[in-house]
């Protein structure tokens, strides 16, 4: 099938047959939707990171583990929040971005004597090792109160 081309080398979309236009339109719409979705996802992560940073305390060198990790959230390629128990949370900054961290469903964090040490312990996933740069405790109770207040006003 020949696509009509103007003298200047351009193509008028209205001259394209429907069977050519439909796949092109579909591809363009899918690309636009993925950009919108990833932009919205990134905005949510940025908002969550800002929320945790606003409630983060001074850096500490060690995180004491009385129990194991309950859950974790990736906030950026170099930031992760970990949750220990109902109200203990920490914002962990990595020395550099860890490629693919935001797509992981499982991670490992080494520990020494029931604590995570800034110097000696690391974050692992797939075949990567990421080193810690900073640990900051999050006042997670304050985060919960702020979220509850926000949900009442919405």
N, C-alpha and C positions, 0 to 999 in steps of 0.2 A: 504494500500500500504506500502510495506516495503522499508525502505531507506537503501541502502548498506553501511555497516560500516566496516572500515578496522580493522585489528588485534589490532592496537594501540588505537582504540576507535574513531579515526577521521573519517571524511566523505570527500570523494573526490567530489567536485562540478560537475565535468564532468560526474560522475556516476549518478547524480540525474536526475530523469525524468523532462522533460520540465515543466509539470504542477506543480511540487514542486518548481523548480527553479524560475519560473516566478513570483509567489507571493513574494518569498523572495527577488528577485531582485527589484521588485516594492517597497516593504517596505523600502529596503535599499536606493533606489534612492530618495524616498520621504523624508526620514530622512536626507539624505545629502543635499537635496534642502532646507529643512527648516533650517538647520544649516547655510547654505550659505546665505539665505535670512535674517535670524536674525542677522548674523554677519555684513552683509551689512547695515542693518537698524541701528544697534548699532553704526557702523562707521559713518553713516550720522549724527546721534544724537550727537556723540562725537565731530564731526567737527563743527556742529552748536553751541554747548556749548562753544567750544574753541573760535569760532568767536565772540560770545556775550561777553565772559569773557575778550577778548582782547580789547573790546570797552566799558567795564563797568567802571563806575566811582566809587568814594568812597561810602561806605555804607551810607544809609539814614535811618531815623527812621519812616518815614511816606511817603505815596504816595498820593498825592492830586488827587482826581477824579473830573474833571470838567464835564466829560461825563462818560458814562459807559465803561466797557471793550469792546474793539472791537474784540479781539481774544487772544488766548493763545497757547503756545506750550510747551509740556512736553519734557524736554531735558535729564532727568535722573530721577530715582525714588525720588530724593531729590532736583531737580532743575526744575523750570518752568519759562518761559518768558511770560510776559503779555504785551499787546499792547493797548495803550490808544490814540486814534486819529491816525493821519498819521505818526507821527515821534516820539512819546513818547513811550518808551519801558523800562521795568524793568526786571532784572534778580532776581528771588526770590529763596532763598535757604531755604529749610525746615530743621527743627531740626533733622530729621532722614528720612530714606526712607519711602515713603507711598506705601504700597503694592497695586499693580494694577493701580497706577496712570497713567502709560504710555498707558493703554488700555481704558481710559475714553473718552467719547464723550461730557460729561457735567461735569462741576465743579461749585462750588460756593465759593465765597470769601466774607467773612463778611466785612462790612465797618462801620466806625463810623464818623458821620458828614461829609460825602462826602470825606472820606480819608481812606486808609488802614493803620492801625497802627501796627507796628512790635510787640508790647506787647499784644494788645487787640484783634486783628483780626486773623482769621483762614481760612484755605482752607478746603472745605468740598466736599466729593463725596461719593456716595453710603451711607454707614453707617460709614464712617471714618472721623476723624477730624485730620488735620495736622497743626502743629504749625510752624510759621515762625522763622527763625534764622537770616536772613539778606535780605535787599533790596538794590539793586545796579542799578542806572539808566544806561541805555545803550545809547550810542551815535548812535542812529539808522540811522541818516543821513550818518554817516561815514560807517556804515555797508552797506547801499545801494550803496554808492560810490564805496566801495571795491568790491562788487558783480558785479557792472556794469563794472568796470575795468577788473575784472576776465573774464567776459563773452566776452569782446572785444578781449582778448588774446586767448580765446579758439576757 
